Amino acid sequence: METTGSLRLRDAAAVALGVTSGATDAISFIVFGGAFTSVMTGNLVLLGISVAHANGAAARQVGVAIIGYIAGCAAGSRIAGTASSGDPVWPPAIARGIGVEACLFVVYAAGWWASDARPTGAVAASLLGVSAIALGIQSSTVRRFGERGLATTYLTGTLTTLVISLTTGHRLRDVSRHLLILIALVCGAALAALLLQHVPGFVPLTQLVPLIIVLGVAFWQTR
């Protein structure tokens, strides 16, 4: 049975995952050659530009992100499954999907720290691929909630929903979830960018800490 508390925790988890998404996309764009890890529309545009300019290096970076994200979505759909009418607010598969994502970001953090927070070459490409797989898994896993409009990556649709709702008479509190996820995305990106500039060794925490919080909530809800 759905309870107000469980629904609020679910929405709070989505906000936390938005921080991870924003941080990861900011890191990949700044550090890994201008590619994104979850914004595939932007990556496809960048791929077209790099092909037109015969920029093989940029095309390879973007290609790694696209392929990694596709692989992550496929893996996430197998791990978390699809929503069904009999699902509780917190299906146990949610914890499995986020747990796999967290493990990938632990591997990512190990590579980041092993490169002294300055990954280049094959290491940078590998970290880009791992982070794209992780966010692909996150995207598929969140869909298991079965809540229409609940997303933590590719948030153009979320922004569109927010604007349409506000301009058609809905109250702000009716769409506060969408607004908070968008704010979380921006905050995650800003925090990652600041850490990259001042204390790059702490950058992986912007991805891992929100996931640990979500895992704690998920296990508590499904125990």
LINHU-V57749 format. One record per residue. N is the residue number from 1. SS is DSSP state (helix for helix, strand for strand, loop for the rest). PHI is phi in whole degrees, -180 to 180 (999 if undefined). OMEGA is omega in whole degrees, 0 to 359 (NA if undefined). Layout:
n=N ss=SS phi=PHI omega=OMEGA
n=N ss=SS phi=PHI omega=OMEGA
This chain:
n=1 ss=loop phi=999 omega=180
n=2 ss=loop phi=-75 omega=175
n=3 ss=loop phi=-122 omega=180
n=4 ss=helix phi=-60 omega=180
n=5 ss=helix phi=-63 omega=180
n=6 ss=helix phi=-65 omega=179
n=7 ss=helix phi=-66 omega=179
n=8 ss=helix phi=-67 omega=177
n=9 ss=helix phi=-66 omega=177
n=10 ss=helix phi=-61 omega=180
n=11 ss=helix phi=-66 omega=177
n=12 ss=helix phi=-65 omega=177
n=13 ss=helix phi=-63 omega=178
n=14 ss=helix phi=-63 omega=178
n=15 ss=helix phi=-64 omega=179
n=16 ss=helix phi=-62 omega=178
n=17 ss=helix phi=-66 omega=175
n=18 ss=helix phi=-63 omega=176
n=19 ss=helix phi=-62 omega=178
n=20 ss=helix phi=-60 omega=180
n=21 ss=helix phi=-62 omega=181
n=22 ss=helix phi=-62 omega=180
n=23 ss=helix phi=-63 omega=183
n=24 ss=helix phi=-67 omega=178
n=25 ss=helix phi=-66 omega=179
n=26 ss=helix phi=-64 omega=180
n=27 ss=helix phi=-62 omega=183
n=28 ss=helix phi=-65 omega=181
n=29 ss=helix phi=-68 omega=183
n=30 ss=helix phi=-77 omega=190
n=31 ss=helix phi=-98 omega=191
n=32 ss=loop phi=-106 omega=169
n=33 ss=loop phi=79 omega=174
n=34 ss=loop phi=82 omega=177
n=35 ss=loop phi=-94 omega=175
n=36 ss=loop phi=-104 omega=179
n=37 ss=loop phi=-106 omega=177
n=38 ss=loop phi=-136 omega=182
n=39 ss=loop phi=-89 omega=186
n=40 ss=helix phi=-72 omega=175
n=41 ss=helix phi=-61 omega=177
n=42 ss=helix phi=-63 omega=180
n=43 ss=helix phi=-65 omega=179
n=44 ss=helix phi=-65 omega=176
n=45 ss=helix phi=-65 omega=178
n=46 ss=helix phi=-62 omega=178
n=47 ss=helix phi=-63 omega=178
n=48 ss=helix phi=-62 omega=179
n=49 ss=helix phi=-65 omega=182
n=50 ss=helix phi=-66 omega=177
n=51 ss=helix phi=-68 omega=181
n=52 ss=helix phi=-62 omega=181
n=53 ss=loop phi=-92 omega=181
n=54 ss=loop phi=54 omega=180
n=55 ss=loop phi=-97 omega=184
n=56 ss=helix phi=-64 omega=182
n=57 ss=helix phi=-64 omega=180
n=58 ss=helix phi=-66 omega=179
n=59 ss=helix phi=-62 omega=179
n=60 ss=helix phi=-65 omega=180
n=61 ss=helix phi=-62 omega=180
n=62 ss=helix phi=-65 omega=178
n=63 ss=helix phi=-61 omega=177
n=64 ss=helix phi=-60 omega=180
n=65 ss=helix phi=-65 omega=181
n=66 ss=helix phi=-65 omega=181
n=67 ss=helix phi=-64 omega=179
n=68 ss=helix phi=-63 omega=181
n=69 ss=helix phi=-66 omega=178
n=70 ss=helix phi=-61 omega=179
n=71 ss=helix phi=-62 omega=179
n=72 ss=helix phi=-65 omega=178
n=73 ss=helix phi=-61 omega=179
n=74 ss=helix phi=-64 omega=180
n=75 ss=helix phi=-65 omega=181
n=76 ss=helix phi=-62 omega=179
n=77 ss=helix phi=-68 omega=177
n=78 ss=helix phi=-75 omega=182
n=79 ss=helix phi=-74 omega=187
n=80 ss=helix phi=-90 omega=182
n=81 ss=loop phi=73 omega=181
n=82 ss=loop phi=-115 omega=182
n=83 ss=loop phi=-68 omega=176
n=84 ss=loop phi=-135 omega=186
n=85 ss=loop phi=-65 omega=182
n=86 ss=loop phi=-93 omega=182
n=87 ss=loop phi=-68 omega=169
n=88 ss=loop phi=-74 omega=178
n=89 ss=loop phi=-60 omega=180
n=90 ss=loop phi=-118 omega=175
n=91 ss=loop phi=-60 omega=180
n=92 ss=helix phi=-56 omega=181
n=93 ss=helix phi=-64 omega=178
n=94 ss=helix phi=-60 omega=180
n=95 ss=helix phi=-63 omega=179
n=96 ss=helix phi=-64 omega=181
n=97 ss=helix phi=-63 omega=180
n=98 ss=helix phi=-67 omega=178
n=99 ss=helix phi=-63 omega=177
n=100 ss=helix phi=-65 omega=177
n=101 ss=helix phi=-59 omega=180
n=102 ss=helix phi=-62 omega=178
n=103 ss=helix phi=-62 omega=178
n=104 ss=helix phi=-64 omega=179
n=105 ss=helix phi=-74 omega=171
n=106 ss=helix phi=-67 omega=175
n=107 ss=helix phi=-61 omega=178
n=108 ss=helix phi=-58 omega=181
n=109 ss=helix phi=-63 omega=179
n=110 ss=helix phi=-61 omega=178
n=111 ss=helix phi=-66 omega=179
n=112 ss=helix phi=-62 omega=181
n=113 ss=helix phi=-71 omega=178
n=114 ss=helix phi=-65 omega=179
n=115 ss=loop phi=-91 omega=180
n=116 ss=loop phi=60 omega=178
n=117 ss=loop phi=61 omega=177
n=118 ss=loop phi=-136 omega=183
n=119 ss=loop phi=-68 omega=178
n=120 ss=loop phi=-140 omega=173
n=121 ss=helix phi=56 omega=183
n=122 ss=helix phi=-65 omega=179
n=123 ss=helix phi=-65 omega=180
n=124 ss=helix phi=-63 omega=179
n=125 ss=helix phi=-64 omega=179
n=126 ss=helix phi=-66 omega=179
n=127 ss=helix phi=-66 omega=176
n=128 ss=helix phi=-62 omega=180
n=129 ss=helix phi=-63 omega=180
n=130 ss=helix phi=-62 omega=181
n=131 ss=helix phi=-68 omega=177
n=132 ss=helix phi=-68 omega=176
n=133 ss=helix phi=-61 omega=182
n=134 ss=helix phi=-60 omega=181
n=135 ss=helix phi=-73 omega=173
n=136 ss=helix phi=-64 omega=176
n=137 ss=helix phi=-63 omega=179
n=138 ss=helix phi=-60 omega=181
n=139 ss=helix phi=-60 omega=181
n=140 ss=helix phi=-69 omega=183
n=141 ss=helix phi=-64 omega=181
n=142 ss=helix phi=-62 omega=179
n=143 ss=helix phi=-65 omega=179
n=144 ss=loop phi=-65 omega=175
n=145 ss=loop phi=-60 omega=178
n=146 ss=loop phi=72 omega=181
n=147 ss=loop phi=-99 omega=180
n=148 ss=loop phi=-61 omega=178
n=149 ss=loop phi=87 omega=178
n=150 ss=loop phi=-89 omega=180
n=151 ss=loop phi=-143 omega=179
n=152 ss=loop phi=-124 omega=173
n=153 ss=loop phi=-135 omega=183
n=154 ss=loop phi=37 omega=191
n=155 ss=loop phi=-92 omega=174
n=156 ss=helix phi=-60 omega=178
n=157 ss=helix phi=-64 omega=178
n=158 ss=helix phi=-64 omega=178
n=159 ss=helix phi=-64 omega=178
n=160 ss=helix phi=-61 omega=179
n=161 ss=helix phi=-61 omega=180
n=162 ss=helix phi=-61 omega=182
n=163 ss=helix phi=-65 omega=180
n=164 ss=helix phi=-61 omega=181
n=165 ss=helix phi=-63 omega=183
n=166 ss=helix phi=-70 omega=182
n=167 ss=helix phi=-88 omega=178
n=168 ss=loop phi=-115 omega=170
n=169 ss=loop phi=97 omega=178
n=170 ss=loop phi=-75 omega=178
n=171 ss=loop phi=-81 omega=182
n=172 ss=helix phi=-60 omega=182
n=173 ss=helix phi=-67 omega=178
n=174 ss=helix phi=-72 omega=182
n=175 ss=helix phi=-123 omega=183
n=176 ss=helix phi=-62 omega=179
n=177 ss=helix phi=-59 omega=180
n=178 ss=helix phi=-62 omega=180
n=179 ss=helix phi=-63 omega=182
n=180 ss=helix phi=-66 omega=178
n=181 ss=helix phi=-66 omega=178
n=182 ss=helix phi=-64 omega=178
n=183 ss=helix phi=-64 omega=179
n=184 ss=helix phi=-62 omega=178
n=185 ss=helix phi=-60 omega=180
n=186 ss=helix phi=-64 omega=181
n=187 ss=helix phi=-63 omega=178
n=188 ss=helix phi=-61 omega=179
n=189 ss=helix phi=-65 omega=180
n=190 ss=helix phi=-64 omega=180
n=191 ss=helix phi=-63 omega=179
n=192 ss=helix phi=-63 omega=180
n=193 ss=helix phi=-64 omega=178
n=194 ss=helix phi=-65 omega=179
n=195 ss=helix phi=-66 omega=176
n=196 ss=helix phi=-59 omega=183
n=197 ss=helix phi=-79 omega=189
n=198 ss=helix phi=-112 omega=181
n=199 ss=loop phi=-139 omega=186
n=200 ss=helix phi=-61 omega=180
n=201 ss=helix phi=-64 omega=182
n=202 ss=helix phi=-91 omega=186
n=203 ss=loop phi=-55 omega=181
n=204 ss=loop phi=-59 omega=179
n=205 ss=helix phi=-66 omega=178
n=206 ss=helix phi=-66 omega=177
n=207 ss=helix phi=-94 omega=187
n=208 ss=helix phi=-78 omega=185
n=209 ss=helix phi=-60 omega=178
n=210 ss=helix phi=-60 omega=180
n=211 ss=helix phi=-67 omega=178
n=212 ss=helix phi=-63 omega=178
n=213 ss=helix phi=-62 omega=181
n=214 ss=helix phi=-64 omega=178
n=215 ss=helix phi=-62 omega=178
n=216 ss=helix phi=-61 omega=179
n=217 ss=helix phi=-66 omega=182
n=218 ss=helix phi=-63 omega=180
n=219 ss=helix phi=-66 omega=179
n=220 ss=helix phi=-67 omega=182
n=221 ss=helix phi=-74 omega=185
n=222 ss=helix phi=-105 omega=182
n=223 ss=loop phi=-69 omega=NA
